[in-house]
């Protein structure tokens, strides 16, 4: 009788190679620098220029507003308005200046934008581990991405130096499905594919990765960290590992992922915005960050020993939401790597992708979790040994979630002043020059993005040509104006919830496209509708103020329809067929599925 050949099931895990990962002390005497410190060249001048231009714009606007208010003498309301106006306008100015620098970098050719990893890099000599932490995710989706990436790594020639780990924090029931899927994938994988599930998901994703480092880290020079929705080409993975080997002072190399797997109108809109305006913002960020860049927690490669000796995260004193485990661990880990002297760079390469939440509601849920983590960073600004750039990254990340409540309080204070003093305060506090400058700061990056899109023939064709690119930008601007007041109120409500002691929790992120019916969303948007009606009611107090508020009023009152329509994948497909929000980069979500 002839036997049937059956492939033996691979081992779920390799031999352990423990690596010590001590918990870091964030106060007192900072640790000694273990490597030759990376000293950025020219970054001080660049940052001084960035801050100076921001200050010039903010001071010019605030001086004109103060002069307009002083015409009838400053009162308490005027002082409160100025206290809100100056930091909020400075935030707008900072983003505009950084984007303008990025625009100049791209248009002049000083930065190439997204480009393939150079093919002349040396061949790999050391081992790298690709880590994909998962938490009750779609098994089919996760292993479809895993099969695609393992095949692509093999095609790029990295099979003898790169291992792939699926690090699960899923429930026992979900873990059983993952284990079965791993067995099938591992037997067919062209590179070593391992699977491990923790019984207790302590400290969430950073605890998951730290547990791997302490058990297996000594066997690997580098680890490339993904999210469950990440996709990277084998060329990008092998290329990043080669760069790390060639530059031993590098502790972390963060790629800038583009959006893939867009189905709903919201996802297609966000993908277009990221491809149209994202390169400008990213090039500006790279320009002033240099070797003191940031970590976004995924689609990045880290030197394992550097991470182990630098990034053992302590728990913050107190209870959640602002105490306990550090949620937005990535920005803190990049700061701790810099504290040890390791270089932290960001690179714009082709072949790095992530998915995006399918609806405005799902995005707001994720945003609330990020808000809690980023606001924890305010407690870390005084940590010992951090560079000024690291403190700036932490401050920017935290204050980004304070601008929405700030704008809402500024608007409410203005309306109160109009109602109490019977004065045309909003028009008076918004001189024509300041209004014009505000429009430039808000819409200038979008115009620069359009110019960049149309300036190159191949890139222009990728966005669908002149007509489709211009129409897409115009529609995107309208949708962004409608979304802005909704995002402002959602972030304000999330902040209030955190201040009342309600942590965001850790829930599986919804990644499936499913339209939200209008009747289902209406009960959750009462606050939006009431605030919109309140803004509209200012017409009885002062029609001019109501006119200034009308874009916000329309956005809030239209919020149920905006959320419902943009969650529709059918509408997204139909608009895409007409050339709206055409993607320049290929969609890789279905590879290997």
Backbone torsions as a table, in degrees:
resi	resn	phi	psi	omega
1	UNK	NA	129.7	-178.8
2	UNK	-77.3	136.2	178.6
3	UNK	-84.7	159.1	177.2
4	UNK	-105.8	128.3	-178.6
5	UNK	-77.2	126.8	177.9
6	UNK	-123.4	126.9	177.0
7	UNK	-66.6	133.5	177.6
8	UNK	-70.2	142.9	179.2
9	UNK	-69.4	125.8	179.0
10	UNK	-63.3	160.0	175.9
11	UNK	-66.8	141.3	179.7
12	UNK	-68.4	-25.8	-178.6
13	UNK	-143.0	151.2	177.0
14	UNK	-80.3	-179.1	174.0
15	UNK	-62.1	140.5	-178.8
16	UNK	-71.1	145.0	177.4
17	UNK	-137.7	82.3	-171.5
18	UNK	-62.4	146.1	177.2
19	UNK	-139.1	126.4	-177.4
20	UNK	-68.0	135.9	178.0
21	UNK	-135.1	83.8	-175.0
22	UNK	-70.7	149.8	174.8
23	UNK	-71.1	132.7	-175.7
24	UNK	-84.6	145.6	172.2
25	UNK	-94.2	125.3	-176.0
26	UNK	-95.5	-1.8	175.8
27	UNK	-129.6	173.2	-177.6
28	UNK	80.5	-151.1	-177.3
29	UNK	-77.8	124.1	-179.5
30	UNK	-68.2	157.7	-179.6
31	UNK	-67.8	155.0	178.2
32	UNK	-68.6	147.8	177.6
33	UNK	-74.0	120.5	-174.9
34	UNK	-84.3	-27.3	-178.1
35	UNK	-109.6	170.0	171.9
36	UNK	-64.8	119.6	-174.1
37	UNK	-61.1	135.0	175.9
38	UNK	-79.4	120.5	-178.8
39	UNK	-109.5	104.6	-177.6
40	UNK	-61.8	139.0	179.6
41	UNK	-97.6	126.5	174.1
42	UNK	78.1	-0.6	-176.2
43	UNK	-71.7	-30.1	179.2
44	UNK	-62.4	-43.9	179.1
45	UNK	-64.8	-43.1	-180.0
46	UNK	-60.5	-45.0	-177.8
47	UNK	-70.5	-34.7	175.1
48	UNK	-63.2	-40.4	177.3
49	UNK	-64.2	-43.8	179.2
50	UNK	-60.7	-48.0	-179.0
51	UNK	-67.8	-38.8	-178.2
52	UNK	-65.1	-45.9	179.5
53	UNK	-64.5	-38.9	176.6
54	UNK	-62.0	-44.4	-178.7
55	UNK	-65.1	-38.9	179.7
56	UNK	-61.0	-46.8	180.0
57	UNK	-64.4	-44.4	-178.0
58	UNK	-66.8	-42.0	-179.5
59	UNK	-68.5	-37.8	178.6
60	UNK	-62.3	-45.6	-179.4
61	UNK	-67.4	-46.3	-177.3
62	UNK	-66.7	-33.8	177.6
63	UNK	-65.6	-40.4	179.9
64	UNK	-69.1	-38.0	177.5
65	UNK	-65.7	-44.4	180.0
66	UNK	-62.3	-40.4	178.7
67	UNK	-63.4	-39.5	178.7
68	UNK	-66.5	-39.3	179.4
69	UNK	-69.7	-31.7	-175.6
70	UNK	-74.4	-7.2	-178.0
71	UNK	-57.7	-37.3	178.8
72	UNK	-110.9	16.1	-178.4
73	UNK	87.0	138.5	-179.2
74	UNK	-78.1	132.8	172.9
75	UNK	-115.1	-174.0	-176.8
76	UNK	-62.1	-40.4	179.0
77	UNK	-60.5	-42.4	-179.5
78	UNK	-61.5	-42.8	-179.0
79	UNK	-64.6	-42.5	178.1
80	UNK	-61.5	-43.5	179.8
81	UNK	-61.4	-41.5	179.2
82	UNK	-66.1	-38.0	179.2
83	UNK	-62.7	-33.2	175.5
84	UNK	-80.2	-40.8	-171.0
85	UNK	-65.0	-45.2	-172.4
86	UNK	-60.5	-53.3	-179.9
87	UNK	-67.0	-34.4	-179.2
88	UNK	-68.4	-41.8	178.6
89	UNK	-68.9	-35.0	177.5
90	UNK	-61.9	-37.4	177.7
91	UNK	-62.7	-45.4	177.3
92	UNK	-60.2	-44.1	-177.6
93	UNK	-64.2	-40.5	-179.8
94	UNK	-60.6	-47.0	179.4
95	UNK	-63.3	-38.9	-179.8
96	UNK	-67.0	-44.7	-178.8
97	UNK	-63.6	-43.8	179.4
98	UNK	-62.6	-41.6	178.5
99	UNK	-67.3	-37.8	178.6
100	UNK	-62.8	-41.8	176.8
101	UNK	-62.6	-41.8	177.2
102	UNK	-63.1	-39.1	177.4
103	UNK	-61.2	-44.2	178.4
104	UNK	-63.7	-40.7	179.0
105	UNK	-60.9	-43.4	-178.2
106	UNK	-72.7	-45.3	-176.6
107	UNK	-67.8	-33.0	-179.3
108	UNK	-82.3	-11.7	-176.7
109	UNK	84.2	3.2	177.8
110	UNK	-64.6	-28.5	172.5
111	UNK	-125.0	131.6	-174.4
112	UNK	-77.5	-7.5	-174.0
113	UNK	77.6	-157.2	-179.4
114	UNK	-73.3	124.1	-178.0
115	UNK	-141.9	155.0	176.8
116	UNK	-62.4	153.6	173.8
117	UNK	-62.0	135.5	-178.8
118	UNK	-54.7	137.1	-178.9
119	UNK	-82.0	-1.6	-177.2
120	UNK	-97.3	10.4	-179.4
121	UNK	-68.8	151.4	179.8
122	UNK	-66.7	153.5	178.7
123	UNK	-66.5	151.7	-178.9
124	UNK	-67.1	141.3	175.3
125	UNK	-121.1	-19.9	-176.6
126	UNK	-118.1	166.1	-173.5
127	UNK	-90.4	144.3	177.1
128	UNK	-129.2	141.4	176.0
129	UNK	-110.3	132.8	172.3
130	UNK	-97.6	121.9	-176.1
131	UNK	-111.0	125.5	175.2
132	UNK	-120.7	95.8	174.1
133	UNK	-71.9	137.7	179.9
134	UNK	-133.3	153.4	-179.9
135	UNK	-146.6	94.0	178.3
136	UNK	53.6	41.5	180.0
137	UNK	-87.7	169.3	174.2
138	UNK	-60.6	116.9	-177.4
139	UNK	-63.0	-43.0	-179.6
140	UNK	-62.3	-44.1	-179.6
141	UNK	-65.7	-44.9	-179.0
142	UNK	-60.8	-49.6	-174.6
143	UNK	-76.8	-20.9	169.6
144	UNK	-64.5	-42.8	177.4
145	UNK	-68.3	-38.4	179.3
146	UNK	-62.2	-46.1	179.8
147	UNK	-61.0	-40.8	-179.9
148	UNK	-64.2	-43.5	-176.4
149	UNK	-73.1	-39.3	178.4
150	UNK	-64.3	-39.6	177.1
151	UNK	-65.4	-39.1	-178.9
152	UNK	-70.4	-36.4	176.3
153	UNK	-63.0	-42.4	177.8
154	UNK	-61.8	-43.5	-179.6
155	UNK	-64.8	-29.3	-179.6
156	UNK	-85.2	-0.1	176.5
157	UNK	85.8	20.4	-177.6
158	UNK	-102.3	10.7	-171.3
159	UNK	-65.9	-27.7	-177.2
160	UNK	-87.0	-6.6	-177.3
161	UNK	-126.7	-3.0	-174.7
162	UNK	-126.0	126.0	174.0
163	UNK	-109.8	152.1	-177.0
164	UNK	-118.9	127.0	-179.7
165	UNK	-118.6	131.8	168.8
166	UNK	-102.1	115.4	-175.7
167	UNK	-107.5	103.8	-171.2
168	UNK	-97.0	136.5	168.4
169	UNK	-115.3	21.3	-173.7
170	UNK	-75.7	166.8	176.0
171	UNK	-65.9	165.2	-179.2
172	UNK	-61.1	-43.1	180.0
173	UNK	-63.5	-45.5	179.0
174	UNK	-68.3	-36.4	179.9
175	UNK	-62.2	-33.1	178.0
176	UNK	-63.7	-39.7	176.7
177	UNK	-66.0	-40.9	178.4
178	UNK	-62.8	-41.7	-178.7
179	UNK	-62.4	-42.6	178.8
180	UNK	-64.5	-41.4	178.7
181	UNK	-66.6	-37.2	177.7
182	UNK	-63.7	-42.4	-178.8
183	UNK	-58.1	-42.5	179.6
184	UNK	-68.8	-41.8	-177.4
185	UNK	-71.7	-38.8	-176.3
186	UNK	-65.9	-36.4	-178.8
187	UNK	-67.7	-24.9	-179.2
188	UNK	-104.1	-3.5	-173.8
189	UNK	-72.2	135.3	178.2
190	UNK	-80.0	-7.2	176.0
191	UNK	-130.2	160.9	178.7
192	UNK	-58.9	127.9	-178.5
193	UNK	-126.1	119.2	-175.1
194	UNK	-116.7	159.4	-179.7
195	UNK	-140.7	135.0	175.9
196	UNK	-143.5	132.2	174.7
197	UNK	-116.1	129.3	175.0
198	UNK	-81.7	139.8	176.8
199	UNK	-71.0	-36.9	179.5
200	UNK	-123.6	120.9	-176.8
201	UNK	-87.0	72.4	-178.3
202	UNK	-76.1	132.2	175.4
203	UNK	64.6	19.0	171.6
204	UNK	57.5	-143.2	-174.5
205	UNK	-61.5	-46.4	179.6
206	UNK	-61.1	-34.9	176.1
207	UNK	-67.4	-34.5	178.3
208	UNK	-63.6	-48.6	-179.3
209	UNK	-68.1	-41.0	-179.5
210	UNK	-62.1	-37.7	178.2
211	UNK	-63.0	-39.1	176.9
212	UNK	-64.6	-44.3	-179.0
213	UNK	-58.4	-44.6	-176.2
214	UNK	-70.5	-22.6	-179.7
215	UNK	-96.2	-36.5	-170.4
216	UNK	-129.1	-5.6	-168.7
217	UNK	-60.6	-31.3	-175.5
218	UNK	-65.6	-18.2	-177.8
219	UNK	-85.0	-6.2	-172.2
220	UNK	-129.1	128.9	176.5
221	UNK	-65.4	-41.6	-177.0
222	UNK	-134.5	159.7	172.3
223	UNK	-133.3	130.8	178.3
224	UNK	-103.4	116.3	-172.7
225	UNK	-97.6	130.9	178.2
226	UNK	-116.3	169.9	162.8
227	UNK	-101.9	170.8	-179.8
228	UNK	-64.6	-23.1	-179.7
229	UNK	-102.9	11.4	-178.7
230	UNK	-79.3	150.2	170.4
231	UNK	-138.5	133.0	174.3
232	UNK	-137.9	141.7	177.8
233	UNK	-73.2	154.1	176.9
234	UNK	-60.2	-37.0	178.4
235	UNK	-61.9	-40.7	179.4
236	UNK	-67.1	-42.7	-178.4
237	UNK	-65.0	-49.1	179.7
238	UNK	-64.3	-39.3	-179.9
239	UNK	-63.5	-43.6	179.0
240	UNK	-63.9	-40.1	177.9
241	UNK	-64.0	-37.9	178.2
242	UNK	-65.4	-40.8	178.6
243	UNK	-62.9	-42.2	179.3
244	UNK	-62.5	-38.9	178.4
245	UNK	-68.0	-36.3	-176.9
246	UNK	-75.8	-20.8	-176.7
247	UNK	-125.6	89.1	-173.5
248	UNK	-67.3	-12.4	177.7
249	UNK	-85.3	-6.2	-179.9
250	UNK	-77.1	127.0	174.2
251	UNK	-99.9	-27.8	-176.4
252	UNK	-154.4	139.8	176.7
253	UNK	-132.3	110.2	-176.0
254	UNK	-99.2	124.9	173.0
255	UNK	-86.2	164.7	178.0
256	UNK	-106.9	99.9	-175.3
257	UNK	-75.2	145.3	172.4
258	UNK	-99.1	163.0	-175.7
259	UNK	-84.4	135.7	176.4
260	UNK	-130.8	169.1	177.8
261	UNK	66.9	34.6	-178.5
262	UNK	-83.5	125.5	179.5
263	UNK	-123.9	-50.4	-178.5
264	UNK	-72.4	164.8	176.8
265	UNK	-60.2	-39.0	179.6
266	UNK	-62.1	-45.1	179.7
267	UNK	-64.5	-42.3	179.4
268	UNK	-65.3	-38.8	177.1
269	UNK	-62.3	-47.0	-179.2
270	UNK	-67.0	-37.5	178.2
271	UNK	-64.1	-43.6	178.1
272	UNK	-61.8	-45.0	-179.5
273	UNK	-61.0	-40.6	-179.1
274	UNK	-67.4	-35.3	-179.6
275	UNK	-80.4	-28.6	-177.6
276	UNK	-83.6	-44.2	-174.8
277	UNK	-108.2	-22.8	-176.0
278	UNK	-59.1	-43.9	-179.4
279	UNK	-58.8	-34.5	179.0
280	UNK	-66.4	-48.6	179.4
281	UNK	-62.9	-41.4	-178.6
282	UNK	-66.8	-42.2	179.5
283	UNK	-63.5	-37.7	176.0
284	UNK	-65.6	-42.2	178.7
285	UNK	-63.0	-42.9	178.6
286	UNK	-62.8	-36.2	-176.6
287	UNK	-61.7	-46.1	-176.8
288	UNK	-94.9	-12.7	178.3
289	UNK	-82.8	-43.1	-180.0
290	UNK	58.4	-128.6	-178.8
291	UNK	-86.8	10.9	176.9
292	UNK	-121.7	50.5	-176.8
293	UNK	-82.3	-165.5	-173.4
294	UNK	-117.9	170.2	177.3
295	UNK	-120.7	130.6	-179.7
296	UNK	-103.3	5.3	172.5
297	UNK	88.7	-7.0	-178.4
298	UNK	-159.2	164.0	-177.8
299	UNK	53.6	41.8	-179.2
300	UNK	-141.6	151.7	179.0
301	UNK	-113.8	137.5	-177.3
302	UNK	-127.3	148.3	173.7
303	UNK	-78.1	120.2	-168.6
304	UNK	-60.9	-45.3	-178.8
305	UNK	-64.9	-40.0	178.7
306	UNK	-63.2	-42.6	179.7
307	UNK	-64.4	-43.0	-176.8
308	UNK	-64.2	-43.0	-176.3
309	UNK	-79.7	-14.9	-172.9
310	UNK	-111.6	-26.7	-159.5
311	UNK	-120.0	22.4	171.9
312	UNK	-68.9	110.3	-170.1
313	UNK	-84.6	129.8	173.2
314	UNK	-81.9	165.8	170.7
315	UNK	-85.4	143.4	177.5
316	UNK	-79.9	142.4	178.4
317	UNK	-60.6	148.6	177.6
318	UNK	95.2	178.9	-178.2
319	UNK	-96.2	159.4	172.1
320	UNK	-59.7	153.3	15.2
321	UNK	-87.0	-12.6	-175.0
322	UNK	-105.5	-3.9	173.5
323	UNK	-113.5	-175.5	178.8
324	UNK	84.4	-150.6	-178.0
325	UNK	-64.5	142.7	177.5
326	UNK	-76.3	117.9	-175.0
327	UNK	-79.3	-55.7	178.6
328	UNK	-82.5	72.5	-172.9
329	UNK	-69.4	-30.1	-169.7
330	UNK	-60.5	-48.3	-178.9
331	UNK	-64.1	-34.6	178.1
332	UNK	-69.7	-39.9	-179.6
333	UNK	-65.1	-39.3	176.9
334	UNK	-65.4	-37.3	177.2
335	UNK	-64.8	-38.8	179.8
336	UNK	-70.8	-33.3	174.3
337	UNK	-64.1	-43.2	177.6
338	UNK	-64.2	-34.9	179.4
339	UNK	-60.5	-30.5	177.8
340	UNK	-86.8	-3.6	178.5
341	UNK	98.7	-1.2	179.6
342	UNK	-75.5	144.4	176.2
343	UNK	-78.0	138.8	176.7
344	UNK	-123.4	112.3	-176.1
345	UNK	-117.5	157.3	172.5
346	UNK	-120.7	142.1	-176.0
347	UNK	-137.4	138.7	177.7
348	UNK	-97.4	101.4	-179.3
349	UNK	-125.2	155.7	173.8
350	UNK	-76.6	153.3	173.8
351	UNK	96.6	14.2	178.5
352	UNK	-121.9	123.7	-172.1
353	UNK	-139.1	158.3	171.4
354	UNK	-148.4	159.3	174.9
355	UNK	-89.1	167.4	-177.4
356	UNK	-127.0	147.6	178.1
357	UNK	-53.3	141.8	-172.8
358	UNK	-75.7	-19.1	-175.8
359	UNK	-137.3	165.4	176.5
360	UNK	-61.6	-37.4	-180.0
361	UNK	-66.1	-46.4	178.5
362	UNK	-62.1	-37.9	177.8
363	UNK	-65.7	-38.8	179.1
364	UNK	-66.1	-36.8	177.6
365	UNK	-63.6	-45.4	177.0
366	UNK	-64.1	-39.6	-178.3
367	UNK	-63.7	-35.7	178.9
368	UNK	-65.0	-39.1	177.5
369	UNK	-64.8	-41.1	177.5
370	UNK	-65.6	-37.6	178.9
371	UNK	-59.0	-47.6	-179.6
372	UNK	-59.1	-45.5	-179.7
373	UNK	-65.4	-42.5	-177.5
374	UNK	-70.2	-33.8	178.2
375	UNK	-70.0	-25.7	172.4
376	UNK	-59.7	-28.0	-176.6
377	UNK	-65.0	-22.4	176.7
378	UNK	-60.4	-27.5	178.5
379	UNK	-78.2	-11.7	-175.7
380	UNK	-104.8	-1.2	-176.8
381	UNK	-62.3	-27.3	180.0
382	UNK	-95.6	10.9	-179.9
383	UNK	-60.3	143.8	-174.1
384	UNK	-71.9	141.1	171.1
385	UNK	82.6	-1.4	-179.4
386	UNK	-75.4	145.9	175.9
387	UNK	-73.7	160.5	178.9
388	UNK	-63.5	-34.7	178.6
389	UNK	-65.2	-40.4	178.0
390	UNK	-64.1	-41.3	177.4
391	UNK	-63.9	-36.6	178.8
392	UNK	-65.4	-43.2	177.4
393	UNK	-59.1	-45.1	180.0
394	UNK	-63.5	-41.1	-179.5
395	UNK	-66.7	-42.8	179.2
396	UNK	-61.9	-45.1	-179.4
397	UNK	-61.8	-37.3	-179.5
398	UNK	-75.8	-47.5	-176.0
399	UNK	-69.3	-19.2	176.6
400	UNK	-58.4	-30.3	-179.1
401	UNK	-92.1	0.5	175.7
402	UNK	-101.5	-11.1	-178.0
403	UNK	-70.5	-39.4	-179.9
404	UNK	-61.3	-51.1	174.6
405	UNK	-60.0	-33.7	178.4
406	UNK	-63.7	-44.7	178.4
407	UNK	-64.5	-39.9	179.6
408	UNK	-64.8	-43.7	178.2
409	UNK	-64.7	-36.8	177.1
410	UNK	-62.4	-43.4	178.9
411	UNK	-64.7	-44.3	-179.1
412	UNK	-66.1	-38.6	177.3
413	UNK	-64.8	-37.5	178.5
414	UNK	-65.7	-44.5	179.1
415	UNK	-63.4	-40.6	178.4
416	UNK	-62.2	-40.0	179.1
417	UNK	-65.3	-40.9	178.1
418	UNK	-61.9	-44.2	-177.5
419	UNK	-69.6	-37.0	-175.8
420	UNK	-81.8	-41.4	-175.2
421	UNK	-94.5	-9.2	-177.3
422	UNK	54.5	46.0	-175.9
423	UNK	-124.5	148.5	178.4
424	UNK	-77.4	63.9	-168.5
425	UNK	-70.5	-40.1	-176.6
426	UNK	-64.8	-51.4	176.2
427	UNK	-62.4	-35.6	-177.7
428	UNK	-68.7	-36.4	-179.7
429	UNK	-84.1	2.4	179.9
430	UNK	-127.8	74.0	179.5
431	UNK	-59.4	156.9	-177.5
432	UNK	-54.7	-38.6	-179.8
433	UNK	-64.0	-39.7	179.3
434	UNK	-69.7	-40.2	177.5
435	UNK	-61.6	-43.8	179.5
436	UNK	-63.3	-41.8	179.8
437	UNK	-66.7	-37.9	177.9
438	UNK	-62.3	-42.9	177.6
439	UNK	-60.8	-41.3	178.9
440	UNK	-62.8	-44.2	-178.3
441	UNK	-66.1	-37.3	-177.7
442	UNK	-75.3	-44.5	-172.0
443	UNK	-106.0	-8.6	178.7
444	UNK	-58.1	-47.0	178.6
445	UNK	-60.0	-33.4	177.8
446	UNK	-69.1	-40.1	177.0
447	UNK	-65.3	-41.2	177.3
448	UNK	-63.0	-38.6	176.9
449	UNK	-62.0	-41.0	178.7
450	UNK	-64.6	-43.7	178.2
451	UNK	-60.0	-43.8	179.2
452	UNK	-63.3	-41.5	179.3
453	UNK	-59.9	-42.2	-172.2
454	UNK	-87.8	-8.1	-172.2
455	UNK	-78.9	-13.1	-178.3
456	UNK	-128.4	133.0	-174.8
457	UNK	-61.0	-47.4	-179.2
458	UNK	-65.0	-42.2	179.1
459	UNK	-66.4	-40.2	179.6
460	UNK	-61.1	-42.3	178.5
461	UNK	-66.6	-33.4	178.3
462	UNK	-62.7	-31.3	177.7
463	UNK	-91.0	6.7	175.1
464	UNK	98.7	6.3	-179.8
465	UNK	93.2	175.3	-174.8
466	UNK	-54.0	-55.3	-171.8
467	UNK	-63.3	-47.2	-177.2
468	UNK	-68.4	-37.5	179.1
469	UNK	-64.8	-44.4	-179.5
470	UNK	-66.0	-44.7	178.9
471	UNK	-62.2	-39.1	179.9
472	UNK	-64.0	-42.0	178.7
473	UNK	-64.6	-42.3	-179.7
474	UNK	-63.0	-43.9	178.1
475	UNK	-66.3	-39.5	179.2
476	UNK	-62.0	-40.2	179.3
477	UNK	-62.1	-44.7	179.1
478	UNK	-62.2	-46.7	179.9
479	UNK	-63.4	-39.4	178.7
480	UNK	-63.7	-38.0	177.3
481	UNK	-66.2	-36.8	177.7
482	UNK	-70.8	-35.2	-177.4
483	UNK	-75.7	-31.9	-171.7
484	UNK	-54.2	-51.1	-179.9
485	UNK	-66.1	-30.1	176.6
486	UNK	-67.4	-44.2	177.6
487	UNK	-63.2	-38.8	178.2
488	UNK	-58.2	-47.2	-178.1
489	UNK	-72.2	-39.0	179.2
490	UNK	-62.2	-43.5	179.9
491	UNK	-68.7	-35.9	177.7
492	UNK	-64.6	-44.8	178.0
493	UNK	-63.4	-38.8	178.5
494	UNK	-64.2	-41.1	178.9
495	UNK	-64.2	-42.8	178.1
496	UNK	-60.4	-42.3	178.1
497	UNK	-60.5	-41.9	178.8
498	UNK	-66.1	-41.2	179.3
499	UNK	-65.2	-26.4	176.4
500	UNK	-84.5	2.3	174.5
501	UNK	91.1	18.6	180.0
502	UNK	-100.3	101.0	-179.6
503	UNK	-69.0	161.1	-176.0
504	UNK	-76.3	-23.7	-177.7
505	UNK	76.0	179.8	-180.0
506	UNK	-130.0	104.5	-176.2
507	UNK	-120.3	153.1	175.6
508	UNK	-62.9	130.9	-178.3
509	UNK	-77.3	132.4	176.0
510	UNK	-73.4	126.0	179.8
511	UNK	-120.4	3.5	-175.6
512	UNK	-95.8	137.0	179.2
513	UNK	-76.7	122.0	178.5
514	UNK	-154.5	117.8	-175.3
515	UNK	-62.5	139.1	177.5
516	UNK	-91.8	116.5	179.5
517	UNK	-64.7	149.6	-178.1
518	UNK	-60.0	-42.3	-177.2
519	UNK	-67.3	-25.3	-179.4
520	UNK	-76.9	-28.7	-175.6
521	UNK	-92.3	-22.6	-175.1
522	UNK	-56.4	-45.8	-178.6
523	UNK	-60.5	-28.6	-178.5
524	UNK	-84.9	-4.5	-177.0
525	UNK	-114.7	22.7	178.8
526	UNK	-59.9	-40.9	-179.2
527	UNK	-63.7	-38.5	178.6
528	UNK	-63.0	-46.6	-177.3
529	UNK	-67.5	-40.2	179.6
530	UNK	-65.5	-41.3	178.2
531	UNK	-66.5	-39.6	176.7
532	UNK	-61.3	-42.7	177.1
533	UNK	-65.6	-35.6	177.1
534	UNK	-64.1	-42.7	176.3
535	UNK	-63.2	-40.6	179.0
536	UNK	-64.1	-33.9	-177.7
537	UNK	-68.5	-15.4	176.9
538	UNK	-64.2	-12.2	176.0
539	UNK	-60.9	-29.8	177.8
540	UNK	-75.3	-22.9	178.3
541	UNK	-87.1	-50.4	-178.7
542	UNK	-156.7	108.8	-177.6
543	UNK	-59.4	-32.8	-178.6
544	UNK	-66.6	-43.5	177.2
545	UNK	-62.1	-41.5	178.0
546	UNK	-61.0	-35.6	178.0
547	UNK	-65.7	-42.5	177.5
548	UNK	-62.5	-33.2	-177.8
549	UNK	-85.4	-5.4	-172.0
550	UNK	-58.6	-37.9	176.8
551	UNK	-60.6	-38.8	178.1
552	UNK	-69.5	-40.4	179.4
553	UNK	-60.1	-47.3	-179.5
554	UNK	-62.3	-43.8	-179.3
555	UNK	-62.3	-41.4	-179.5
556	UNK	-70.2	-43.1	-179.2
557	UNK	-70.1	-26.4	179.8
558	UNK	-90.1	1.7	-172.2
559	UNK	-57.7	-41.1	179.8
560	UNK	-61.0	-42.6	-179.1
561	UNK	-70.9	-37.8	178.3
562	UNK	-61.5	-46.8	-177.9
563	UNK	-67.2	-43.3	-178.2
564	UNK	-67.3	-48.7	-176.3
565	UNK	-66.5	-40.5	-177.4
566	UNK	-73.8	-11.7	176.8
567	UNK	-86.4	-0.5	-173.9
568	UNK	-88.6	118.0	178.0
569	UNK	-75.3	-30.1	177.3
570	UNK	-64.0	-42.7	177.6
571	UNK	-65.0	-40.2	177.7
572	UNK	-60.3	-40.2	179.4
573	UNK	-66.6	-43.9	-178.9
574	UNK	-63.7	-41.3	178.5
575	UNK	-68.8	-34.8	177.3
576	UNK	-65.1	-37.1	178.4
577	UNK	-64.2	-24.5	176.6
578	UNK	-91.6	6.4	174.3
579	UNK	91.1	9.3	-179.3
580	UNK	-87.9	135.5	179.7
581	UNK	58.1	45.1	178.6
582	UNK	-69.5	135.5	-179.2
583	UNK	-85.8	139.0	177.6
584	UNK	-83.0	-34.6	-176.7
585	UNK	-94.6	149.8	-179.3
586	UNK	-66.9	145.4	176.8
587	UNK	-86.7	123.9	-175.4
588	UNK	-110.0	8.6	-171.1
589	UNK	-63.0	-29.6	-174.3
590	UNK	-93.4	1.7	-179.2
591	UNK	-65.7	133.5	175.5
592	UNK	73.4	5.3	-175.5
593	UNK	-75.8	NA	NA
